Amino acid sequence: MVLAFTILGWTFCAIAMIGAGYALLSALLAQRFMHRAAPAPTHHPAVTILKPLHQDEPDLARNLETVFNHAYPGAVQIVFGAHDAGDPALSIVRALQAKYPQTDSVIVADAAYHGANAKVSNLINMLGAARHDVLVLSDSDIAVKQGWLAQVVEALHRPKVGVVTCFYTGQPAQGTNRLWSGLAAMGTSYGFLPNAILGFSLGLAAPCFGSTIALRRQTLEEIGGFNAFADLLADDYEIGRAVRDRGYELAIPALGVGHTAAENSLWDLVRHELRWTRTIRLVNPAGHVGSIVTHGLPFALMGAVLLGFTPGALAVLALVLAARLALKWRIDGLFGTNAGPFWLLPARDLLSFAVFLASLFGETVHWRGSHFTVQRCGAISSG
């Protein structure tokens, strides 16, 4: 039994060392990604920004105002959409319209549903109001910076590019429980973001995120319009994949936008993260299983326990923790963010591992107050 524990302990330590190397490689690739030389934007075609909305949410006014307060030389139209004309989110939009009367913006309130995905149904309803051929989708919980739209449009203008997306960091929402929203934001900035950058930089993944999806109207028509995604949960990922399947390339400019983390309890946090990790498992099972190496700290801790906290095991634990802290420091510096304090990082990593283990089982997710069953193809149905 002692021998078995020793073998298992060192096996866990070996996995942890791989995790440490993964963290350091992610930090290096993030620096290379953000320091890439990019041409100055020279093309400024007219753009329609589509902002689907659903109820009020923390920091919604701040997030939406960043889109009104853009710096883009070309013509910009913003289309806001909701299924209910009385949606409180629309009151926030009207207040911003009054504050920025020079901005070309319109509200579409249409109760029609075209599939199980309410957001995509909203986009289908909104598209008729879009007047320009360059379309930029952005979720309601996203805050953008000056120059965002210019860089996105410049990337879309590159040869062979058919869709552009953006990486994003986590930002705890004001007025929420800072512990849980902070842990959620840290999961985005120090877990999801470096994994996504590594996958994209090494050619292992071509992600597409609801933070930003820019494409031409003709390209959208080629992939079947928004209607083709009305029953899919990971609509952003599927839009990107459909564009790439048509022979186009995906581009990601060297910038980051902010994603608001509004979780107010542990249950909110776990339910939200379980939805996405379970969806990833169903649409990309091999990649999901392979991501086990990213959980270096939990494996180092388990290895140390099994080995009786020997000096060697403690050295591995210290090295893994140092690598994770170095990654946090690099992400914060590159993206100008600070999702949470360094001393919460171990708790964040243990929580991420627990969510990963839970995601290996079950096919039901909770989304906007409803439960759905996710099929292998990524389609959802009420369940």
C-alpha positions as CSV (number, residue, x, y, z in Angstrom):
1,M,0.0,0.0,0.0
2,V,2.8,2.4,0.8
3,L,4.5,1.6,-2.5
4,A,1.2,2.3,-4.3
5,F,0.8,5.6,-2.6
6,T,4.4,6.5,-3.4
7,I,3.9,5.7,-7.1
8,L,0.6,7.5,-7.3
9,G,2.1,10.5,-5.4
10,W,5.0,10.9,-7.8
11,T,2.7,10.4,-10.8
12,F,0.6,13.3,-9.5
13,C,3.8,15.4,-9.0
14,A,4.8,14.6,-12.6
15,I,1.4,15.8,-13.9
16,A,1.9,18.9,-11.7
17,M,5.3,19.6,-13.2
18,I,3.7,19.5,-16.7
19,G,1.1,21.9,-15.4
20,A,3.9,24.3,-14.2
21,G,5.5,24.1,-17.6
22,Y,2.1,24.7,-19.2
23,A,1.6,27.9,-17.1
24,L,5.0,29.3,-18.0
25,L,4.5,28.5,-21.7
26,S,1.1,30.2,-21.6
27,A,2.7,33.3,-20.0
28,L,5.4,33.4,-22.8
29,L,2.9,33.0,-25.6
30,A,0.6,35.6,-24.1
31,Q,3.5,38.1,-24.1
32,R,4.3,37.2,-27.8
33,F,0.6,37.5,-28.7
34,M,0.1,40.9,-27.2
35,H,3.4,42.3,-28.5
36,R,2.8,41.3,-32.2
37,A,3.3,44.1,-34.7
38,A,0.0,45.1,-36.2
39,P,-0.6,47.6,-39.0
40,A,-2.3,50.8,-38.2
41,P,-6.0,50.7,-39.1
42,T,-6.5,52.3,-42.5
43,H,-9.9,50.9,-43.6
44,H,-13.0,52.3,-41.9
45,P,-16.1,50.9,-43.6
46,A,-19.5,51.5,-42.1
47,V,-20.2,49.1,-39.3
48,T,-23.3,47.8,-37.5
49,I,-22.8,46.6,-33.9
50,L,-25.4,44.1,-32.7
51,K,-26.0,44.0,-28.9
52,P,-28.5,41.4,-27.8
53,L,-30.0,42.1,-24.3
54,H,-31.8,40.2,-21.7
55,Q,-32.9,41.9,-18.4
56,D,-30.8,44.2,-16.3
57,E,-27.5,42.9,-15.1
58,P,-24.6,44.3,-13.0
59,D,-22.5,47.0,-14.7
60,L,-24.8,46.8,-17.8
61,A,-24.9,50.6,-18.2
62,R,-21.1,50.8,-17.9
63,N,-20.6,48.1,-20.4
64,L,-23.0,49.5,-23.0
65,E,-21.6,53.0,-22.6
66,T,-18.2,51.7,-23.8
67,V,-19.8,51.0,-27.1
68,F,-21.5,54.4,-27.3
69,N,-18.2,56.1,-26.4
70,H,-16.2,54.5,-29.2
71,A,-13.4,56.1,-31.3
72,Y,-14.0,54.9,-34.9
73,P,-13.6,57.2,-37.9
74,G,-16.2,55.5,-40.0
75,A,-20.0,55.3,-39.7
76,V,-21.3,53.2,-36.8
77,Q,-24.8,52.0,-36.1
78,I,-25.7,50.2,-32.9
79,V,-28.7,47.9,-32.8
80,F,-30.0,46.8,-29.4
81,G,-32.4,44.0,-29.2
82,A,-34.7,42.3,-26.6
83,H,-37.6,40.0,-26.7
84,D,-39.7,42.2,-24.5
85,A,-40.4,45.9,-25.1
86,G,-40.6,46.3,-21.3
87,D,-37.2,44.7,-20.7
88,P,-35.4,46.9,-18.1
89,A,-32.2,46.7,-20.1
90,L,-33.9,48.9,-22.7
91,S,-34.5,51.6,-20.2
92,I,-30.7,51.8,-19.7
93,V,-30.3,51.9,-23.5
94,R,-32.7,54.8,-23.8
95,A,-30.8,56.7,-21.1
96,L,-27.6,56.2,-23.0
97,Q,-29.3,57.3,-26.3
98,A,-30.3,60.5,-24.6
99,K,-26.7,61.0,-23.3
100,Y,-25.2,60.3,-26.8
101,P,-27.7,61.7,-29.2
102,Q,-25.1,61.9,-32.0
103,T,-24.8,58.1,-32.0
104,D,-26.8,56.2,-34.6
105,S,-28.6,53.6,-32.5
106,V,-31.9,51.7,-32.7
107,I,-33.9,49.4,-30.4
108,V,-35.6,46.2,-31.7
109,A,-38.1,44.6,-29.4
110,D,-39.5,41.4,-30.9
111,A,-41.0,38.5,-29.0
112,A,-40.4,36.0,-31.8
113,Y,-38.4,32.9,-31.0
114,H,-36.8,30.8,-33.8
115,G,-35.2,28.1,-31.7
116,A,-34.0,27.0,-28.3
117,N,-31.2,29.6,-28.1
118,A,-32.9,32.9,-27.1
119,K,-29.9,35.1,-27.8
120,V,-29.7,33.8,-31.4
121,S,-33.4,34.4,-31.8
122,N,-32.8,37.9,-30.7
123,L,-30.1,38.4,-33.3
124,I,-32.3,37.1,-36.0
125,N,-34.9,39.6,-35.0
126,M,-32.3,42.4,-34.9
127,L,-30.7,41.7,-38.2
128,G,-33.4,43.4,-40.2
129,A,-32.6,46.7,-38.6
130,A,-28.8,46.5,-39.5
131,R,-28.0,48.9,-42.3
132,H,-24.3,48.1,-42.9
133,D,-22.5,45.2,-44.4
134,V,-19.8,44.8,-41.7
135,L,-21.5,43.3,-38.6
136,V,-19.9,43.1,-35.2
137,L,-21.7,41.1,-32.5
138,S,-20.8,41.7,-28.8
139,D,-22.5,40.3,-25.7
140,S,-24.1,42.6,-23.2
141,D,-21.6,41.8,-20.4
142,I,-18.6,43.0,-22.4
143,A,-16.8,46.3,-21.9
144,V,-14.6,47.5,-24.8
145,K,-11.7,50.0,-24.9
146,Q,-11.0,52.9,-27.2
147,G,-9.6,51.5,-30.5
148,W,-11.4,48.2,-30.2
149,L,-13.6,48.6,-33.2
150,A,-10.8,50.0,-35.4
151,Q,-8.6,47.0,-34.6
152,V,-11.3,44.5,-35.2
153,V,-12.3,46.0,-38.5
154,E,-8.6,46.1,-39.6
155,A,-8.2,42.4,-38.8
156,L,-11.4,41.6,-40.8
157,H,-9.9,43.4,-43.8
158,R,-6.9,41.1,-44.0
159,P,-6.7,38.7,-46.9
160,K,-8.6,35.4,-46.4
161,V,-10.0,36.5,-43.0
162,G,-13.8,35.8,-42.7
163,V,-14.3,36.2,-39.0
164,V,-12.7,38.1,-36.1
165,T,-13.0,37.6,-32.4
166,C,-11.3,38.9,-29.2
167,F,-9.9,37.4,-26.1
168,Y,-11.3,38.7,-22.9
169,T,-10.4,39.1,-19.2
170,G,-12.6,38.8,-16.1
171,Q,-13.8,41.9,-14.3
172,P,-15.7,41.6,-11.0
173,A,-19.0,43.4,-11.1
174,Q,-19.8,46.3,-8.8
175,G,-22.4,45.6,-6.2
176,T,-21.9,41.8,-6.1
177,N,-20.3,39.6,-3.6
178,R,-16.7,40.3,-4.3
179,L,-15.5,36.9,-3.2
180,W,-17.6,34.9,-5.7
181,S,-17.5,37.5,-8.5
182,G,-13.8,37.8,-8.0
183,L,-13.2,34.1,-8.1
184,A,-15.3,34.0,-11.3
185,A,-13.2,36.8,-12.9
186,M,-10.0,35.0,-11.9
187,G,-11.2,31.9,-13.6
188,T,-11.6,33.9,-16.8
189,S,-8.3,35.8,-16.6
190,Y,-6.0,33.1,-15.2
191,G,-7.6,29.9,-16.4
192,F,-9.6,30.4,-19.6
193,L,-7.6,33.2,-21.1
194,P,-4.1,31.6,-21.0
195,N,-5.6,28.3,-22.2
196,A,-7.2,30.0,-25.2
197,I,-4.1,32.0,-26.1
198,L,-1.9,28.9,-25.9
199,G,-4.4,26.9,-28.1
200,F,-4.6,29.6,-30.7
201,S,-0.9,30.4,-30.7
202,L,0.1,26.8,-31.3
203,G,-2.6,26.2,-33.9
204,L,-4.4,23.7,-31.6
205,A,-7.7,25.7,-31.6
206,A,-9.5,28.4,-33.5
207,P,-11.9,29.8,-30.9
208,C,-14.7,32.3,-31.5
209,F,-16.2,34.1,-28.6
210,G,-19.3,36.1,-28.0
211,S,-17.1,38.9,-26.7
212,T,-16.6,40.0,-30.3
213,I,-17.7,38.3,-33.6
214,A,-17.1,40.5,-36.7
215,L,-18.0,39.3,-40.1
216,R,-19.4,40.5,-43.4
217,R,-23.1,40.2,-44.1
218,Q,-22.2,38.1,-47.2
219,T,-20.2,35.7,-45.0
220,L,-23.1,35.4,-42.6
221,E,-25.4,34.5,-45.5
222,E,-23.0,31.9,-46.8
223,I,-23.1,30.0,-43.5
224,G,-26.9,30.0,-43.4
225,G,-27.5,33.2,-41.4
226,F,-28.2,33.3,-37.7
227,N,-31.0,30.8,-38.2
228,A,-28.5,28.0,-38.7
229,F,-27.5,28.4,-35.0
230,A,-30.9,28.9,-33.4
231,D,-30.8,25.5,-31.6
232,L,-27.1,25.5,-30.6
233,L,-25.8,26.4,-27.1
234,A,-22.2,27.4,-28.1
235,D,-23.4,29.6,-30.9
236,D,-20.3,31.8,-30.9
237,Y,-18.0,28.8,-31.4
238,E,-20.2,27.3,-34.1
239,I,-20.4,30.6,-36.0
240,G,-16.6,30.6,-36.1
241,R,-16.4,27.0,-37.1
242,A,-18.9,27.5,-39.9
243,V,-17.0,30.4,-41.3
244,R,-13.7,28.4,-41.2
245,D,-15.5,25.5,-42.9
246,R,-16.2,27.8,-45.8
247,G,-12.5,28.3,-46.3
248,Y,-12.0,31.6,-44.5
249,E,-9.5,32.3,-41.7
250,L,-10.2,33.5,-38.2
251,A,-8.2,36.4,-36.8
252,I,-7.8,37.7,-33.3
253,P,-6.2,41.2,-32.8
254,A,-3.7,41.8,-30.0
255,L,-6.2,43.3,-27.5
256,G,-8.5,42.2,-24.8
257,V,-12.0,43.2,-23.8
258,G,-13.5,42.9,-20.4
259,H,-16.1,40.3,-19.3
260,T,-18.2,41.2,-16.3
261,A,-18.4,38.5,-13.6
262,A,-21.6,38.9,-11.7
263,E,-21.8,35.7,-9.6
264,N,-23.2,36.4,-6.1
265,S,-22.8,32.9,-4.6
266,L,-20.8,29.7,-4.9
267,W,-23.8,28.1,-6.5
268,D,-24.1,30.8,-9.2
269,L,-20.3,30.4,-9.9
270,V,-20.3,26.6,-10.2
271,R,-23.5,26.5,-12.3
272,H,-22.1,29.1,-14.7
273,E,-18.7,27.4,-15.1
274,L,-20.2,24.0,-15.2
275,R,-22.4,25.0,-18.2
276,W,-19.3,26.0,-20.2
277,T,-17.0,23.2,-19.2
278,R,-19.7,20.6,-19.9
279,T,-20.4,22.2,-23.2
280,I,-16.7,22.0,-24.1
281,R,-16.6,18.4,-23.1
282,L,-19.5,17.6,-25.4
283,V,-18.3,19.5,-28.5
284,N,-14.6,18.9,-28.0
285,P,-14.1,15.8,-25.8
286,A,-10.4,15.2,-26.6
287,G,-9.5,18.8,-25.9
288,H,-11.5,18.7,-22.7
289,V,-9.8,15.6,-21.4
290,G,-6.4,17.0,-22.4
291,S,-7.0,20.1,-20.3
292,I,-6.4,18.0,-17.2
293,V,-2.7,19.0,-17.4
294,T,-3.7,22.6,-16.8
295,H,-4.6,21.8,-13.2
296,G,-1.1,21.6,-11.9
297,L,-1.7,22.9,-8.4
298,P,-4.4,20.4,-7.3
299,F,-2.2,17.5,-8.6
300,A,0.8,18.9,-6.7
301,L,-1.2,19.2,-3.5
302,M,-2.5,15.6,-3.9
303,G,1.0,14.4,-4.6
304,A,2.3,16.1,-1.5
305,V,-0.4,14.5,0.7
306,L,0.3,11.0,-0.7
307,L,4.0,11.4,-0.2
308,G,3.7,12.7,3.3
309,F,4.9,16.2,2.5
310,T,8.4,15.1,1.8
311,P,10.9,17.8,0.7
312,G,10.7,16.7,-2.9
313,A,6.9,16.9,-3.0
314,L,6.9,20.3,-1.3
315,A,9.5,21.5,-3.8
316,V,7.1,20.5,-6.6
317,L,4.2,22.2,-4.9
318,A,6.2,25.4,-4.5
319,L,7.3,25.4,-8.1
320,V,3.8,24.9,-9.4
321,L,2.5,27.7,-7.2
322,A,5.3,30.0,-8.4
323,A,4.5,29.2,-12.0
324,R,0.8,30.0,-11.5
325,L,1.7,33.3,-9.7
326,A,4.0,34.2,-12.6
327,L,1.2,33.6,-15.1
328,K,-1.1,35.8,-13.1
329,W,1.5,38.6,-13.0
330,R,2.1,38.4,-16.7
331,I,-1.6,38.4,-17.7
332,D,-2.3,41.4,-15.4
333,G,0.5,43.3,-16.9
334,L,-0.3,42.5,-20.5
335,F,-4.0,43.2,-20.4
336,G,-4.0,45.9,-17.7
337,T,-6.3,44.0,-15.4
338,N,-6.4,42.5,-11.9
339,A,-9.2,40.0,-11.5
340,G,-8.4,39.2,-7.9
341,P,-5.7,39.0,-5.3
342,F,-2.8,36.5,-5.6
343,W,-3.7,34.8,-2.3
344,L,-7.0,33.6,-3.8
345,L,-5.3,31.9,-6.7
346,P,-4.9,28.5,-4.9
347,A,-8.6,28.4,-4.0
348,R,-9.4,29.4,-7.5
349,D,-7.3,26.5,-8.9
350,L,-8.9,24.0,-6.6
351,L,-12.4,25.2,-7.5
352,S,-11.5,24.9,-11.2
353,F,-10.4,21.4,-10.7
354,A,-13.6,20.5,-8.9
355,V,-15.7,22.0,-11.8
356,F,-13.6,20.0,-14.3
357,L,-14.3,16.8,-12.5
358,A,-18.0,17.5,-12.3
359,S,-18.1,18.4,-16.0
360,L,-17.1,14.8,-16.8
361,F,-20.6,13.7,-15.9
362,G,-24.0,14.7,-17.0
363,E,-25.4,16.5,-20.1
364,T,-27.7,19.1,-18.5
365,V,-26.8,22.8,-18.2
366,H,-28.5,25.8,-16.6
367,W,-28.8,28.9,-18.7
368,R,-30.8,32.1,-18.0
369,G,-33.2,30.5,-15.6
370,S,-33.8,27.3,-17.6
371,H,-32.4,23.9,-17.8
372,F,-31.3,22.4,-21.1
373,T,-30.0,19.1,-22.3
374,V,-26.9,19.4,-24.5
375,Q,-26.6,16.9,-27.4
376,R,-23.3,15.7,-28.8
377,C,-23.7,18.1,-31.8
378,G,-24.0,21.0,-29.4
379,A,-27.8,21.4,-29.9
380,I,-29.9,22.2,-26.9
381,S,-33.4,21.2,-25.9
382,S,-35.4,21.9,-22.8
383,G,-34.8,19.4,-20.1
